[in-house]
Amino acid sequence: FYLPDQDAKKKAEERRRQLRLSYPEFINKLTLLMGAGLPVRSALFRMADDYESRKKNGKYNVLYEEIILLCREMSGGITERQAYGNFGERCELAQYRKCAALLRSSQQKGTAGLLEILQEEAENSHQERKHLAREEGERAGTRMLLPMMMMMAVVMLLILVPACFSFTM
């Protein structure tokens, strides 16, 4: 009864972690493609096509699956504004909601300053990625504490037992 809930929570947390880690790459690619002259829609379709070819080699990424779904929504007749909103809501993270809001506002106001805003967002996301990597490293160090203590106890036993036997003889 309890295990399916735990499994679902673990999967949801892993999904959020993957999305969080993939955001800097996504925003950098989007900025790069837009800087090369592609409109937002074409850049997203290009990213989806690139992922489709990589996916055949067995590389699965939650973010790019969401981008494929976004592209399918846009191809299926949903307006770009609505598709961007759906993308932000499905990803459930503040970074993606902000990006979706930027893309939605660019549909309304035009893409005049969007590239600069995305470049700034890419720099911020890179700093956030460094922070997350540092946090993961600290978490790994904490996880290793118990096994290290157990190994220390074994080493102490290996040293103390022969020493005690040598005193008794």
N, C-alpha and C positions, 0 to 999 in steps of 0.2 A: 504494500500500500504506500509506503513512504519512498521506496526507491525510484519509481517513475518520476516523482516530483523532483528528487535530487538530480536525476539524470537530465531532466528538462532544464533545470536551473544551471547545471554545468554546461550544457550545450549553449544556452543563451549567453552565459558569461564568456564562453570561448568565442562566440560570434561577436560579441561586443569588443572583446580584446583584439580579434582579427581586424575588425572595422577600425578600431582606434589606431592600430599599427599600420594599416594600409592607407590612412588618410594623407600623410605627407606625400607618398608616391602618387596618389591620385591627383592631388592638387598641383604637384609639380608637372605631371604629364599634361594635365588640362592647360596649365599656363604655357607650357612649351608648345603645345599644338596650336593654341590660340595666338601665341607670339609668332608662329610660323604663318599665320594668316587664315587659319581655319575658323569658321564660325563655331559657336558652342555645340550646336547639334551635330555637325560633322565631326568635331573632335571627340564627342562621346561615342558616336558610331564607330569611329576609327579605333578608339580604345576597346570597344566591345569586340570588334573584328580581330584585333591583335590578341585579345584574351582567348577568343574561340580557337585560334590556331595554337596557342600555348596549352590550352586545356586538353587538347588531343594527346599531349605528352604526359598527362596526369597531374598537372598543376591546377589545384582548385583554390579559388579565392572568393570569399563571401562578397566582398565589395564589387568585384567585377560581375558576379552573378546579378547583383542589384543593378549594375549599369546595363547589363543585357536586358533585364526586365524593364528598365527605364526606356531603352531604345525600342523595345517591342511595344510599349505603351504609346510612344510617340508615333511609331509606324502604324499602330492600330487605330489611330484617329483621335486619341486624347490630345488636348492642347498641350503645348510645351510647358506652359505655366503650371497646369494641373499635374503633369508628369513629374516636374521638378519638385512640386509640393509632396507628391506621393513618395518620391525617392527619399526626401528628407525625413518623412514620417516613418518609413520602413526602416531606415538606418538607426533611428532612435537616439542618436548622439547629437550633442549640441553643434559640433563641427559641421556635420552634414546638414543639419537644419540651417545653419548660417550660410553654407555654400548654396543650398537650394534656394534660400531667400535671395542671395546675390544673383543667382541665375534667373530667378523669377523677376526680380526688379530690372534686370538687363533686358528682359523681353518687353517690359513696359517702357523703360526710359531709353533703351538703346545700349550698345556696348562700348560707349565712348571711354569711360573710365574703368571698365571691368578688368582689363588686363592688369592695370596697376594695383587694383584692389586684390586680385588673385595672386599677384607676386608678393604683396605684403602678407597675405594669408599663407602663402607657401613658406615664407620665412618664419612666421609664427608657428606653423605646424612642424617645421623642422626643429625648432626649439622645444616644442612640446614632445616630440619624438625622443629627443635627447633626455628630457626629464623622465619619460616613461622607461627608457632603457636603464637609466640610473636606478629608478625605483625597482625594476625587475631584478637588477643585480643585487640590491639590498635584500630583496625578498628571497633570492636564491641563497644568499649568505645565511639568512635566518633559518632556512630549511635544512641547511647542511650542519647546523649546530648540534642537533641531536645525534646524528650518525658519528660526528667527530667525538662527542663525549663518550659514546659507546665504545669507539675504537680506543680512546684514551683509557677507559676502564680495563679493556682487554690487555693493553700494553702494561698497565700498572700490575695486573695480575701476573703477567708473564715475568715481570721483574721481581715482584714481592714474594711469590710462592717459592722460587728457588732460594731466595735470600733467607726466608723463614726456615726452610728445611736445612740450610747449611748451619744456622745457629743452633738448631736442636740436636745436631749430631755432635 
